[in-house]
Amino acid sequence: MARRSVLRDSSRDQQNTEHRVLEERADHRPSGLDTGRVHRELHLATADAPAD
């Protein structure tokens, strides 16, 4: 049981890291067209996230 919790926490940490990376990329995009792509990437990154 504790092992599942650890795996879930590490998965959540990884997802949070991915979110930060994608958000940082979004901050550096000069064009509105590119931000749409980044938002799609962010959505795809969270689509597989398990529900709490």
N, CA, C and O atoms as CSV, one atom per row, in Angstrom:
chain,resi,resn,atom,element,x,y,z
A,1,MET,N,N,0.824,-1.200,0.000
A,1,MET,CA,C,0.000,0.000,0.000
A,1,MET,C,C,0.872,1.268,0.000
A,1,MET,O,O,0.629,2.197,-0.771
A,2,ALA,N,N,1.875,1.291,0.865
A,2,ALA,CA,C,2.759,2.460,0.932
A,2,ALA,C,C,3.515,2.638,-0.380
A,2,ALA,O,O,3.795,3.762,-0.796
A,3,ARG,N,N,3.842,1.524,-1.027
A,3,ARG,CA,C,4.581,1.599,-2.284
A,3,ARG,C,C,3.749,2.305,-3.355
A,3,ARG,O,O,4.277,3.121,-4.110
A,4,ARG,N,N,2.465,1.999,-3.424
A,4,ARG,CA,C,1.603,2.677,-4.401
A,4,ARG,C,C,1.585,4.176,-4.166
A,4,ARG,O,O,1.635,4.964,-5.111
A,5,SER,N,N,1.515,4.560,-2.913
A,5,SER,CA,C,1.510,5.981,-2.577
A,5,SER,C,C,2.799,6.653,-3.045
A,5,SER,O,O,2.767,7.760,-3.581
A,6,VAL,N,N,3.928,5.983,-2.841
A,6,VAL,CA,C,5.217,6.542,-3.273
A,6,VAL,C,C,5.247,6.673,-4.786
A,6,VAL,O,O,5.700,7.691,-5.311
A,7,LEU,N,N,4.771,5.658,-5.492
A,7,LEU,CA,C,4.742,5.723,-6.956
A,7,LEU,C,C,3.833,6.853,-7.426
A,7,LEU,O,O,4.173,7.581,-8.358
A,8,ARG,N,N,2.693,6.995,-6.787
A,8,ARG,CA,C,1.751,8.048,-7.172
A,8,ARG,C,C,2.383,9.423,-6.927
A,8,ARG,O,O,2.251,10.326,-7.753
A,9,ASP,N,N,3.070,9.576,-5.792
A,9,ASP,CA,C,3.716,10.852,-5.492
A,9,ASP,C,C,4.822,11.176,-6.495
A,9,ASP,O,O,4.946,12.319,-6.934
A,10,SER,N,N,5.628,10.174,-6.858
A,10,SER,CA,C,6.704,10.437,-7.808
A,10,SER,C,C,6.137,10.760,-9.181
A,10,SER,O,O,6.697,11.579,-9.911
A,11,SER,N,N,5.031,10.121,-9.535
A,11,SER,CA,C,4.374,10.423,-10.805
A,11,SER,C,C,3.843,11.851,-10.798
A,11,SER,O,O,3.958,12.568,-11.792
A,12,ARG,N,N,3.268,12.255,-9.684
A,12,ARG,CA,C,2.746,13.621,-9.567
A,12,ARG,C,C,3.887,14.633,-9.647
A,12,ARG,O,O,3.747,15.675,-10.287
A,13,ASP,N,N,5.017,14.331,-8.999
A,13,ASP,CA,C,6.182,15.223,-9.073
A,13,ASP,C,C,6.663,15.365,-10.507
A,13,ASP,O,O,7.006,16.461,-10.950
A,14,GLN,N,N,6.689,14.251,-11.231
A,14,GLN,CA,C,7.124,14.290,-12.631
A,14,GLN,C,C,6.175,15.154,-13.450
A,14,GLN,O,O,6.621,15.959,-14.268
A,15,GLN,N,N,4.877,14.996,-13.239
A,15,GLN,CA,C,3.899,15.789,-13.974
A,15,GLN,C,C,4.047,17.266,-13.646
A,15,GLN,O,O,3.949,18.115,-14.532
A,16,ASN,N,N,4.282,17.575,-12.373
A,16,ASN,CA,C,4.470,18.966,-11.986
A,16,ASN,C,C,5.703,19.557,-12.670
A,16,ASN,O,O,5.693,20.715,-13.089
A,17,THR,N,N,6.750,18.766,-12.779
A,17,THR,CA,C,7.959,19.215,-13.465
A,17,THR,C,C,7.656,19.475,-14.936
A,17,THR,O,O,8.083,20.484,-15.496
A,18,GLU,N,N,6.915,18.558,-15.558
A,18,GLU,CA,C,6.550,18.740,-16.967
A,18,GLU,C,C,5.719,20.004,-17.144
A,18,GLU,O,O,5.915,20.741,-18.110
A,19,HIS,N,N,4.800,20.262,-16.228
A,19,HIS,CA,C,3.984,21.474,-16.309
A,19,HIS,C,C,4.855,22.717,-16.247
A,19,HIS,O,O,4.680,23.653,-17.027
A,20,ARG,N,N,5.801,22.715,-15.304
A,20,ARG,CA,C,6.688,23.877,-15.174
A,20,ARG,C,C,7.482,24.104,-16.451
A,20,ARG,O,O,7.622,25.241,-16.903
A,21,VAL,N,N,8.000,23.034,-17.031
A,21,VAL,CA,C,8.785,23.152,-18.261
A,21,VAL,C,C,7.918,23.722,-19.372
A,21,VAL,O,O,8.342,24.635,-20.080
A,22,LEU,N,N,6.704,23.192,-19.534
A,22,LEU,CA,C,5.825,23.684,-20.590
A,22,LEU,C,C,5.408,25.127,-20.336
A,22,LEU,O,O,5.304,25.915,-21.276
A,23,GLU,N,N,5.170,25.478,-19.087
A,23,GLU,CA,C,4.797,26.858,-18.774
A,23,GLU,C,C,5.960,27.808,-19.048
A,23,GLU,O,O,5.757,28.919,-19.538
A,24,GLU,N,N,7.182,27.366,-18.731
A,24,GLU,CA,C,8.347,28.208,-19.017
A,24,GLU,C,C,8.504,28.411,-20.511
A,24,GLU,O,O,8.832,29.510,-20.959
A,25,ARG,N,N,8.272,27.362,-21.286
A,25,ARG,CA,C,8.328,27.503,-22.739
A,25,ARG,C,C,7.289,28.509,-23.208
A,25,ARG,O,O,7.568,29.348,-24.065
A,26,ALA,N,N,6.094,28.424,-22.646
A,26,ALA,CA,C,5.013,29.327,-23.039
A,26,ALA,C,C,5.393,30.779,-22.749
A,26,ALA,O,O,5.057,31.681,-23.515
A,27,ASP,N,N,6.097,30.995,-21.633
A,27,ASP,CA,C,6.493,32.353,-21.256
A,27,ASP,C,C,7.474,32.970,-22.254
A,27,ASP,O,O,7.552,34.192,-22.377
A,28,HIS,N,N,8.221,32.124,-22.965
A,28,HIS,CA,C,9.255,32.631,-23.862
A,28,HIS,C,C,8.815,32.683,-25.322
A,28,HIS,O,O,9.615,32.996,-26.205
A,29,ARG,N,N,7.557,32.379,-25.573
A,29,ARG,CA,C,7.067,32.391,-26.956
A,29,ARG,C,C,6.645,33.802,-27.349
A,29,ARG,O,O,5.806,34.401,-26.677
A,30,PRO,N,N,7.203,34.334,-28.410
A,30,PRO,CA,C,6.829,35.679,-28.834
A,30,PRO,C,C,5.502,35.734,-29.599
A,30,PRO,O,O,4.855,36.780,-29.646
A,31,SER,N,N,5.105,34.622,-30.191
A,31,SER,CA,C,3.944,34.633,-31.073
A,31,SER,C,C,2.750,33.917,-30.462
A,31,SER,O,O,2.912,32.898,-29.790
A,32,GLY,N,N,1.562,34.440,-30.688
A,32,GLY,CA,C,0.339,33.813,-30.198
A,32,GLY,C,C,0.100,32.444,-30.811
A,32,GLY,O,O,-0.511,31.579,-30.183
A,33,LEU,N,N,0.575,32.240,-32.032
A,33,LEU,CA,C,0.395,30.950,-32.695
A,33,LEU,C,C,1.128,29.849,-31.932
A,33,LEU,O,O,0.608,28.745,-31.772
A,34,ASP,N,N,2.324,30.152,-31.468
A,34,ASP,CA,C,3.104,29.165,-30.731
A,34,ASP,C,C,2.494,28.842,-29.369
A,34,ASP,O,O,2.582,27.707,-28.902
A,35,THR,N,N,1.877,29.835,-28.733
A,35,THR,CA,C,1.314,29.563,-27.404
A,35,THR,C,C,0.166,28.567,-27.511
A,35,THR,O,O,-0.040,27.778,-26.589
A,36,GLY,N,N,-0.584,28.581,-28.604
A,36,GLY,CA,C,-1.638,27.588,-28.799
A,36,GLY,C,C,-1.064,26.189,-28.833
A,36,GLY,O,O,-1.652,25.261,-28.277
A,37,ARG,N,N,0.075,26.026,-29.475
A,37,ARG,CA,C,0.724,24.716,-29.547
A,37,ARG,C,C,1.179,24.285,-28.156
A,37,ARG,O,O,1.024,23.124,-27.780
A,38,VAL,N,N,1.736,25.215,-27.401
A,38,VAL,CA,C,2.201,24.886,-26.052
A,38,VAL,C,C,1.029,24.488,-25.172
A,38,VAL,O,O,1.147,23.562,-24.368
A,39,HIS,N,N,-0.099,25.171,-25.310
A,39,HIS,CA,C,-1.273,24.804,-24.520
A,39,HIS,C,C,-1.764,23.408,-24.881
A,39,HIS,O,O,-2.213,22.662,-24.011
A,40,ARG,N,N,-1.679,23.052,-26.161
A,40,ARG,CA,C,-2.042,21.690,-26.574
A,40,ARG,C,C,-1.083,20.684,-25.946
A,40,ARG,O,O,-1.511,19.628,-25.479
A,41,GLU,N,N,0.212,21.003,-25.932
A,41,GLU,CA,C,1.195,20.113,-25.301
A,41,GLU,C,C,0.879,19.952,-23.823
A,41,GLU,O,O,0.945,18.843,-23.291
A,42,LEU,N,N,0.541,21.038,-23.162
A,42,LEU,CA,C,0.225,20.981,-21.736
A,42,LEU,C,C,-1.008,20.114,-21.514
A,42,LEU,O,O,-1.048,19.309,-20.584
A,43,HIS,N,N,-2.007,20.280,-22.364
A,43,HIS,CA,C,-3.216,19.470,-22.248
A,43,HIS,C,C,-2.896,17.994,-22.456
A,43,HIS,O,O,-3.387,17.143,-21.715
A,44,LEU,N,N,-2.083,17.688,-23.449
A,44,LEU,CA,C,-1.707,16.301,-23.703
A,44,LEU,C,C,-0.898,15.726,-22.553
A,44,LEU,O,O,-1.031,14.547,-22.226
A,45,ALA,N,N,-0.065,16.545,-21.942
A,45,ALA,CA,C,0.746,16.081,-20.818
A,45,ALA,C,C,-0.128,15.737,-19.616
A,45,ALA,O,O,0.226,14.869,-18.818
A,46,THR,N,N,-1.268,16.413,-19.486
A,46,THR,CA,C,-2.143,16.163,-18.342
A,46,THR,C,C,-3.246,15.164,-18.665
A,46,THR,O,O,-3.924,14.686,-17.756
A,47,ALA,N,N,-3.440,14.837,-19.946
A,47,ALA,CA,C,-4.532,13.947,-20.339
A,47,ALA,C,C,-4.390,12.556,-19.728
A,47,ALA,O,O,-5.391,11.909,-19.419
A,48,ASP,N,N,-3.162,12.095,-19.555
A,48,ASP,CA,C,-2.933,10.762,-19.001
A,48,ASP,C,C,-2.816,10.768,-17.484
A,48,ASP,O,O,-2.611,9.721,-16.870
A,49,ALA,N,N,-2.942,11.929,-16.886
A,49,ALA,CA,C,-2.793,12.020,-15.433
A,49,ALA,C,C,-3.930,11.275,-14.737
A,49,ALA,O,O,-5.096,11.456,-15.088
A,50,PRO,N,N,-3.600,10.441,-13.756
A,50,PRO,CA,C,-4.649,9.720,-13.035
A,50,PRO,C,C,-5.477,10.674,-12.179
A,50,PRO,O,O,-4.948,11.633,-11.617
A,51,ALA,N,N,-6.745,10.413,-12.085
A,51,ALA,CA,C,-7.616,11.244,-11.259
A,51,ALA,C,C,-7.328,10.961,-9.786
A,51,ALA,O,O,-7.104,9.813,-9.401
A,52,ASP,N,N,-7.337,11.997,-8.977
A,52,ASP,CA,C,-7.072,11.804,-7.536
A,52,ASP,C,C,-8.291,11.258,-6.833
A,52,ASP,O,O,-8.257,11.033,-5.623
